[in-house]
Amino acid sequence: MSRSDAQAMENEVVAGTAVPLRQMAALFALGSCALLNVYATQPILPDIAHRFGVSLGSSTWTISASTLGVAVAAPLAGAMSDRFGRKRVMVAALIGLILTTASCALAWNFPALLSLRFAQGLLVPFIFTAALAYIAEEWSGRTATTMNGVYVAGTAFGGFCGRFLAGAAASFTGWLSTFLVFAVLLTPVLVLTVCCLPMERRFKASASLGDSLRSVAKGVWDWRLLATCFVGASLLFQQVTSFTYLSLRLAAPPFSLTSIEVGALFVVFLLPVTVTPFFGRLIGTIGRPQAFMLSQFAGIAGIALTLSIYLPSIVVGLALSCMAVFAGQACATGYTARHAKGGRSAATGLYLTCYYLGGSIGAVAPAPLYVRHGWFGCVILIGLVALASTAVARAAWRDRTPRIKNEVKDIQNT
């Protein structure tokens, strides 16, 4: 790298660069893909149970099927992104996701729906891992942190749209038709990705797919990366547990909310859309471990508020909990992409596997606890998981060198 290149990089690290709005819009849209479909069935579990004649507990497998698909495919997705390039993989995955999403509307029985949901999940990590690696490679310093926040904010927006539209469709046109709506919404995301994101400039392809897969295996021996994977798993565990079982609580007496009313509560996902990009700046100011601890304490306070019998207090608590999860996600994904010096997508794939395994566990494992102790038991469990993840993050993310200045010096010395 020449001296002029190093100086340009230094300016980007210290001051940040003006990122074209169209690129920010494309990354925001890509983020929305991650959660648009994955949790869309949360507000309509009773409708699914009634439609296919299964128990309410069995209906939660429509959530776990998609998250398991993500967990299974994530390591391969990361390896393929490291081998074949970021944008190419994202575009191919988007095309596949549009087709499988539309196919969900044709599900003729419960096993068919689960199979299609699993197929949707298989495609999501090809977008997620490639996008995070793209951000880490194309931008540096606080600009990369901000862009990562924009992407994570997109996942929050997708989470809201998926849940709200599913609830609305169940009330007005039947819940199966919502998948056709999602397929239509994914089409402009594909257009934005193709037209607005330039081909990667700093990507260096791995020598072979085998080398990429070996990068995943190396991550298993990196305790800091494994600790971050645990943090990610705990975050999605918290979110899936809270929204799944709180939805069941609100659908039952004394609240007795309808599907569309439960879906409307997911408007709280719009708050992280505005907050998370600014939280990315806070990470650069006070440090990643401190920012994560702050987010988790806010989340614990929020989930405690949902014990109230008053709906407004529950909504406020749910909003705090939701913002805490996405703020924590910005901390964890940013660390993963920066920590992995080589094979970034492979490392992100390993993180994503653990992240969605946490979500799969959160969808079904708390069910016996909910049956025996109700929502109170779930709140205690979520709080304990948040405290455990905070302790792990503080141990793993300790700065070994000053952040920005040393990063600039390393660049100049190459």
BELUR-V843680 format. One record per pair of residues at least 12 apart in sequence whose C-alpha atoms are under 8 Angstrom apart, sorted by the first residue. I is the first residue (numbers start at 1). J is the second residue. Records with the same first field share a line. If there is no record, write none. Layout:
BEGIN
I=J / J
END
This chain:
BEGIN
1=414
3=412
6=408 / 411 / 412
7=412
9=140 / 408 / 411
10=408 / 411
12=139 / 140 / 141 / 143
13=140 / 141 / 142 / 143 / 404 / 408
14=141 / 142 / 404
15=142
16=141 / 142 / 143
17=143
22=192 / 196 / 197
23=196 / 197
24=147 / 150
25=192
26=189 / 192 / 193 / 196 / 197
27=131 / 147 / 150 / 151 / 154 / 193
28=150 / 151 / 152 / 153 / 154 / 155
29=151 / 154 / 189 / 192
30=127 / 128 / 131 / 151 / 154 / 155 / 189 / 193
31=128 / 151 / 152 / 153 / 154 / 155 / 156 / 158
32=154 / 155 / 156 / 157 / 158 / 159
33=124 / 155 / 158 / 186
34=124 / 125 / 127 / 128 / 155 / 158 / 159
35=155 / 156 / 158 / 159 / 162
36=155 / 158 / 159 / 160 / 161 / 162 / 163 / 182
37=101 / 120 / 159 / 162 / 182
38=63 / 66 / 67 / 117 / 120 / 121
39=63 / 159 / 162 / 163
40=63 / 159 / 162 / 163 / 164 / 165 / 166
41=62 / 63 / 163 / 166
42=60 / 63 / 163 / 243 / 244 / 247
43=163 / 164 / 166 / 167 / 244 / 247 / 259 / 260 / 262 / 263
44=166 / 167 / 170 / 175 / 259
45=59 / 60
46=59
47=170 / 175
52=109 / 110
57=364 / 367
60=363 / 364
61=114 / 363 / 364
62=113 / 114 / 117
63=117 / 360 / 363
64=359 / 360 / 361 / 363 / 364
65=114 / 115 / 117 / 118 / 121 / 360
66=114 / 117 / 118 / 119 / 120 / 121 / 122
67=118 / 121 / 356 / 357 / 359 / 360
68=118 / 121 / 356 / 357 / 360
69=117 / 118 / 119 / 120 / 121 / 122 / 123
70=121 / 122 / 123 / 124 / 125 / 352 / 353 / 356
71=122 / 352 / 353 / 354 / 355 / 356 / 357
72=122 / 353
73=122 / 123 / 125 / 126 / 353
74=122 / 125 / 126 / 129 / 349 / 350 / 352 / 353
75=213 / 216 / 346 / 349 / 350 / 353
76=213 / 346 / 349
77=125 / 126 / 129 / 130 / 345 / 346 / 349
78=125 / 126 / 129 / 130 / 212 / 344 / 345 / 346 / 347 / 348 / 349 / 350
79=209 / 212 / 213 / 215 / 216 / 343 / 345 / 346 / 349
80=209 / 212
81=126 / 129 / 130 / 345 / 346
82=204 / 205 / 206 / 212 / 343 / 344 / 345 / 346
83=205 / 206 / 207 / 208 / 209 / 212
84=205
85=130 / 200 / 203 / 205
86=130 / 131 / 133 / 134 / 200 / 203
87=130 / 193 / 197 / 199 / 200
89=126 / 127 / 130
90=126 / 127 / 130 / 131 / 193
91=190 / 193 / 194
93=123 / 124 / 126 / 127
94=123 / 127 / 186 / 190
95=190
96=123
97=120 / 123 / 124 / 183
98=182 / 183 / 184 / 186 / 187
99=183
100=116 / 119 / 120
101=116 / 120 / 179 / 180 / 182 / 183
102=179 / 180 / 182 / 183
103=116 / 179
104=116 / 117 / 176 / 179
105=176 / 177 / 178 / 179 / 180
106=176
125=349 / 352
129=345 / 346 / 348 / 349 / 352
130=345
132=148 / 333 / 337 / 345 / 348
133=337 / 344 / 345 / 348
134=200
135=147 / 148
136=337 / 338
137=202 / 203
138=200 / 201 / 202
141=404
142=281 / 284
145=280 / 281 / 284 / 334
146=277 / 278 / 280 / 281
147=277
148=277 / 280 / 330 / 333 / 334
149=276 / 277 / 278 / 279 / 280 / 330
150=273 / 276 / 277
152=273 / 276 / 277 / 326 / 329 / 330
153=272 / 273 / 274 / 275 / 276 / 277 / 326
154=273
156=269 / 270 / 272 / 273 / 326
157=269 / 270 / 272 / 273
159=269
160=266 / 267 / 268 / 269 / 270
162=182
163=263 / 266
164=260 / 263 / 264 / 265 / 266 / 267
165=178 / 263
166=178 / 263
167=259 / 260 / 261 / 262 / 263 / 264
168=259 / 260 / 263
170=259 / 260
171=259 / 260
206=343
212=343 / 346
213=346
215=342 / 343 / 346 / 347
216=343 / 346 / 347 / 349 / 350
219=347 / 350
223=396
224=396 / 397
225=336 / 339 / 347 / 351
226=351
227=392 / 393 / 396
228=332 / 335 / 336 / 351 / 392 / 393 / 396
229=350 / 351 / 352 / 354 / 355
230=354 / 355 / 389
231=332 / 355 / 389 / 390 / 392 / 393
232=329 / 332 / 351 / 352 / 354 / 355 / 358
233=354 / 355 / 356 / 357 / 358 / 359
234=355 / 358 / 385 / 386 / 389
235=325 / 328 / 329 / 355 / 358 / 386
236=325 / 355 / 356 / 358 / 359 / 362
237=358 / 359 / 360 / 361 / 362 / 363 / 382
238=325 / 359 / 362 / 382 / 385 / 386
239=321 / 322 / 325 / 359 / 362
240=359 / 362 / 363
241=359 / 362 / 363 / 366 / 378 / 382
242=303 / 378 / 379 / 382
244=363
245=370 / 375 / 378
246=375
247=262
249=375
250=262
265=315
268=315 / 318 / 319 / 322
269=319 / 322 / 323
271=319 / 323
272=322 / 323 / 326 / 327
275=323
276=323 / 326 / 327 / 330
279=327 / 330
280=330 / 331
283=331
288=331 / 397
289=393 / 394 / 397 / 398
290=394
291=331
292=327 / 328 / 331 / 390 / 393
293=390 / 394
295=323 / 324 / 325 / 327 / 328
296=324 / 325 / 328 / 386 / 387 / 390
298=320 / 321 / 324
299=320 / 321 / 322 / 323 / 324 / 325 / 386
300=321 / 382 / 383 / 386
301=317 / 320 / 321
302=316 / 317 / 318 / 319 / 320 / 321
303=317 / 318 / 320 / 321 / 379 / 382 / 383
304=317 / 379
305=317 / 318
306=318
307=375 / 376 / 379
333=348
335=397
336=348 / 351
366=378
END
